[in-house]
């Protein structure tokens, strides 16, 4: 996401609600603008197809699909079309990690070498600590982006981009080669290197190592585990493992746009092999919309609310870009993104079968249309503020009352000037004091836009 979106979101982050419960239906004109935008971004980035779903709470409030998932067969895209999601797979691996932690199978600070003893590089003998599962899950391990065993994979991608010739499928390293490489891997950065909050030292290698360790800890095949413990409970019926069509399982074909004269060139099939934990899955816009909704659910059937919040706050799987969390997937002929705002309980999915697609612009476009619908509305009726506010534990209380059309407070009224409270922000008021010192009242709003409590002097006062 770019600076324009960040500035927009920072502006609205001051107005976030703790969660609007009622679904808001988009107007016909707003839906039309969204569809025009989806089509515009499909054309702008020369994607044969695009599928978008926008979520609020448990509801899909907008969905649209344009173009073809197979240009040769002219198969039209729908929100139920399957696309390879590449690195969004990491979110499923991260969820598996938190499930196994909740069940006591693994610890957050567990050294991955206990599960993968083949990870025995020489530097580890001099290190004070090993590489923990949490370091891997948050991209804080200091490991390089890819394993040296993936040198052939990198060359295959470059050869294709340089020649556009059909040289066969592109393949990540075999599991055997990946495991063999673990004895040679050195850290590229210090663990938990201090970085901007919206950046990280991203490591496919780290997630390959994490996934392998979790698979062994669970004593169950990774694919079997994810399908039975994550996809099935969330009813993700069109999500599974694979990156290209096989038999009756149709996955969107990938393409590269080579200009107006050459048009679209089909990209090679991709075999993830040892990187299945980091990029081996397919899904649909509809299924990923369900996955977003599950992130808002304190009664989530697969993971606790605490673990959900840990993942979002600590960047376990997710990239934190406050007030949103996000993950993208990328490969020749495949771009995908999943993004949501935990506070507003809104999010969206974008899937495309093209090589190049910039998500920052479409995020700007959607955010500018959708976010204002769900931000906290200011309480303008003065009577709503009136009442008795009791300090937690009943240690003290105060009253907010109306007099001559203005709000007043009994807090320190024996020494405060007899002046009304004045608005100093959204649901915030200030009482002018002596010598320029004012008393600031921040009123908190519930899901029905009612005043529920007051924050005063870093203490919480509950409205009776």
N, C-alpha and C positions, 0 to 999 in steps of 0.2 A: 504494500500500500504506500502511496506517495504522501508528500507533505500536505497536499490539498485535503485529502481525506483525513489525515491526522488532525489538521487544524479544525476541520468541521466536527470531528468527533470530540475533540477537546472542548469545543464550545458547548456541545450538548452533554458532555459528561457531568457538568455541574447540575444538570437538570434530570439526572437519571432517577427513575422510580425503582422501588424495590421489587417491582413486577406487576404489570397490569394483567389481570386475570381474564377480563372479557375480550373475546376476539373482536378485532376491528376489521370490518369488511372494506376492501379497497373499492373506491369509486370506479365507475366504468372509464372515466377519463384517465385516472391514474393507471389502471390496468392497460389502457391503450398506450400510454406513454412508456410503460415498462416493455410492452411488446415491440414498440418501435425501437427502443433502446437495445433489446436483445438482438433484433434483426440487424441493427446498425453495427453492433460489435461483431456479429458473425461476419458481416461484409468487411469491416475494417481490418480484421485479422485473418481474412481469407480462410475461414474454417468451413469445411464441408457441412458441418452441423454444429449445433449448440443446444444444450438442454439446461434449463434454469428452474430452480424451485426455491421459493422464499417461504420461511417458516415463522410463525409466531406461536410460542408455546407448543401445544400438541397439534397445531393446525397448519396445513399448507395454505397460505393465503394468496399465493400466485404461482403459476407454473406455465412454462412455455417451452416449446422446442421448435427449431427451425432447421431446414436443410436435410441432408441425407447422411446416414451412417455408413452407407455403401454407395459410392458414386456410380460404380459400374452397374449394379443391380437397382439403383435408385430406390433404396429402402429409406423411407422417411423417418426422421428422428422423432421420438416421443420422450416424455419424462420417464418412461419405463424402458428405454433403450439402454443396453449395457455398454459401459465404457471402461477401459482399463483406467484405474485410479492411481496407479503408481505409488508415490510416497504417502498418499493418504492411508495406505496399508499400515504405516507406522502407528496410526492412531489405534488400530486394532491390536497391534503388538503392545502398545502402552497400556491399553485397557486390560489385556491379559496379565501384564505385570501387576497392576493394581489389584486385580482379582486374586492372584496368587499371594500377594502380600496380605490382603484381608483374610485369606484362609490360613495364614501362617505357614505357607509353603516356602516362601522366600522372605528375606528382609530387605529393606530399602538400602541399607549400607553393606549388604552382602557382597563379598569379592566374587566377581564373575568367574574367577579361576577355579573356585570350588565346584562350579558346574561345568566349566569348560577348561579342564587342566591343560589342554593343548595350547592355551593362551599363556605361553611361557617365555616371552621375550626377555633378553638378557637384562634390560633396564629394570625389570621388576625386582631383581635380586637386591638392588640398591635402594629401591623405593621404600618410603616409610609406610605407605598404604598401597593396597591393590586398586583395581578399577571396580568401583561399586556399580550395582545395577542402577541406582538412581543417577549416577554420573552418565551412564549410557543413555538412560531414558530421557534425560534433559539436555543431551548434546553438550555435556560439560566434562567429558572424559579426557579431552585433549588429544584424542585419536584423530588421525587424518580422515579425510572425507571418504576415501575408498581403500580397499585392500589392494596390495600390490598384485594379488592374484587376478585382479580385474584389469590388468594391462591390456589383454586381448579385447576385452569388452570396449575399453576406451578407443583402441585402434579401429575396431569395427565401426564404431559410431563416426569417427573422423573419416575413415575411408568412404563411408556412404555419403557423408556431407560433402566431401571433396569431389566425388565422382557421380553420385546419384545412380550408380549401377547396381543391379540386383546381384549381390554377392552372398545371398543366403541370409538366414536369420541372424540376429544379434543376440549374443548370449553372455550373461554374467558368468563368473567363475563357477565351476562345479563345487559341490560341497566338499569333496575331497581336497581340491586345490585351495579352497578358502581355509579349511582347517589347517592344512599344511603351512599356510602363510602366517598363521598366528604366532609362530615362534620367532618371526622376524620383525614384527610390527613394533615401531617405536612411537612415542607420543610426539605430536607436532606442536602442541601447546601445553601450558600448565593446566592442571585440573581447575575447574571453576574460575577460569580467567575472567577478570573484570571487563565487562563489555556493556555497551548500550543495551537497555532493557529489551529492545526489539530486534536484537541480533544474537547470534550464537555460532559456534563452530560446528556446523552441521556435519553429521557423520553417518553415511550409509553403512560403513564398516561397523560403527558402534551399534547400530540397530540389528545388523546381521549377527553380531556377537551376543547381543541381548536376547534376540529371538531364539537363537540356538540354546542358550542357557535356560531360558524359560521352558522350552520344549522338553529339555532333559529333566528339569525340576518337576514338570507336570506329568512326566512319564506317559505322555500322549503326543501323537503327531501334531505339529503346529496347525496344519490345515484342519484336521479333525477337531482340535480344541476350539479354534476360532468359530467354526461353523456351529458347533454344538453349544458353546458357552456364551457366545456373543450374538451371532447372527440369528440363531433360532429363537432365543428369548425376546429379541427385539423385532422379530418377524421381518427380517431382511431377506425375503424369499428370493430376490434377484441379485444377491451379493454372494460372491464366491471367489474361487482361485482360478486364474487364467488371464492371459493378456491378449489373446486373439481367439477367433472363432474355432470351435472344435465340435464336430458332430452337429447336434441340434442346438448347441449353446452359441448364440450369435452375439458377438462383441463388435462394436464399431471399428471399422477399418481406419488405420491411421494414414494421414496424408501430409505431404510437404508442398507448399505453394511455390512454384518455381517461376512465377511471373505470368503476365497475360498471354504470352505466346505459348509457353510450355504447359501452363496450367498446373493441375494437381498431379503429383507423383506419389504413388503408394509407398509408404515406408515399410521397412522390413519387419517381420514378426520378431517379437522379443521373448526370450526365455529367461526368467529371473533366476532360476537355479538356486544358488546359495543365498541370493538376496530376496528370496520369497518373503522374508519377514519385513523387508523394507520397501517392497514394491511389486508384489505379486498378485494383487487382487483386482477384481472388477466390481462395479456396482452401477446403480442407476441414480438419477436425480431424486426419484421418489424414495428410494431406500436411504440415501444419505440424508434426506430431509427427516426421516424417522430417527436417524442417528443423532442429528442435531437436537431434535425434541427430547431425546433421552438425556441429553446433557443438562436439561433444565429440571429433570424429574428427581426430587428428593426420594421418591419411592421407586427409583430405577430398578428394574428386575435383575440387573447384572452387576451393579456396583453401588456402593453407598454414596450418599450425598457428600460426605466428607471427602471421599476419594475423588469424586468429580471436581470438587473445589480445589483439592490439591493439584490435580492435573492442570486445571486452568490457571491457578495462581503460580505454580512452580514451573510451568512449561513442560510438564510430563507429556510428551507427544506433541502438544500444541506449541505454536509460536505465539507469544503474548504480544499484542499490539493494542494496548489499552485504548478504549474499553472493549476491544474485540480480541478474540483468539482465532487463529487461522492455521490452516495447513494447505499446501499445494502439492500437486503431483506433476511430474514432467518426464517426458520421453519423446523420442521421435514419433510424431503422429498422435500424441496424447497430451492434453493439458487438463488439469482438474483443480478445483479449489472448493474448500469447505470453510465457512467463516460464520461466527456468531458472537452476539453480545450477551453475556450471562445475566446482566442486570435487566436489560429490556426484554430478554427472552425472544430475540429475533435473530435470524440468520439466513444464509442462503448457500446454495450449491450451484456451481457452474462447471459444466462438462463440455469438452470440445475435442474433436478428433483432428487437430492440427498440431504442427510442431511449435509454432510461436503464437503465444497469446498473452497479452499484458492484462493482469487482473486489476491493477490499480484503478484504471479508468472505469471499468464496469462497477467496481466497488463504490467509487465516488457517485456514480449515476444512481445506483440502487439506494445507497445511504441517504442521498439528498431527498429522495422521494419517500422512503419508508421511515427513517428514524423519527422525523417530526411527528408522525402519527402516534408514537408510543412513548414519547418523553412525558415526564410528569407535568401536568398542567398546574399553574399557580392557583392557589386558593384565594379568591378575591372577595368572598363574602366574609365581612369582618366577624359576624356572629359565629362562624366556624372556629375561630380562635378562642372564643370565650369559654371559660371553664376553670376547674380546679386541677392543678398539676401536682402530683405527689411524687416526691423523690423515692427512688427504688429503696425498699426497706422501710418506708414511712418515716425517714429521718427528718423530713421537712416537707412543706407544701407551699404553694403560692397560687394566686388567682390572677387570671387575665379577665378584665371586664371592660364593658363599653360605657363611655360617658360622653355625651354631646357629640356622638358620631365618631369618636376616636377610641382606640384601644389603650388601656393602661394596665400596669402590673403592680402587684403588692410586694414584689421582691425589693427588699431594702427601701421600702417606701418612706421610712422615717428619715432617711438622709438624701434620697434622690429628689431632684427637682420635680415639681408637679407638672410634668410635660408628657404628652402622649408618645406612644411608640410609633416609629415611622418605618416604612418599608425600606430595607437596604439591600434587597435581593429577592429571589424567588422563594417565598415562604420564610423569609428572614426579616426580622425587625430589630430596631435598635432604640434603646432608651438613652437620651443624652444625659450625661452626668456632669459633675463638677470638674473643673480644670481639664476639660477636653476628654475625660475618661467616660466612655459609653459602655452600656451593658447590652450584649448582643444575644438575641433570641433566635435560635434556628428550630423551626417547627417541622416535624417529620410527618409525612403523608402516607396513608395506607393505600391498599389496592383500589378502594372506592373513592379516592381523592378526599378522604377525611383526615383531619388532624388526629394523630394517634399519640404523639409524645412531643417533648420539647428537650432540646439539648441546650443547656445553659451552664457556662463555666465548666465545661468538660464533664458534666453530670447529666444523667438521663432522668427526666421527670415525666411520669405517665399521666396522660389525661384521663380523668375519671369519667 
